[in-house]
Amino acid sequence: MGKKITTTSGTLPNLPRYKSYSIDEILAAGGTTAFANSLGKDPAKIATNLKDLPKDAFLTKDEATKALELLKENE
């Protein structure tokens, strides 16, 4: 049997769109504010950016309660 060659084009849907950073990287930059500044982000704009998100971007109270219950069960 031959090997099947697969190729992909574009971004895979299950891969995260954002890079994550370790706590060591953040602390090495001088803390959260210094780290955000080094990435060109403005921590003061967090509240404004959250207000700009659509209402359905957030969990409802019932959804949040269920999610927290699931997390607690899986500890």
Phi, psi and omega in degrees: 000141178273160177281141178272126180262124179243143176231155177234150175237138180081199183264138176287140186292335184268356180276142179295145180274347184241145176280140176258154183234148179279161178298327178296321178295320181292315179293324179295332179282348179110014179112179187294317181292315179297321179296314179299317179297323180293336177270000181081020179261153179248105182302335181291343182271003183302311182298318179295316180296323178293322179293332181282346180289149177293153184302325182282003177282347183252154175285146172285169180300318179295317179297319179295319179298314179297318180297317179293324177296317179298317178298318181296321179294329185265012179291000000 
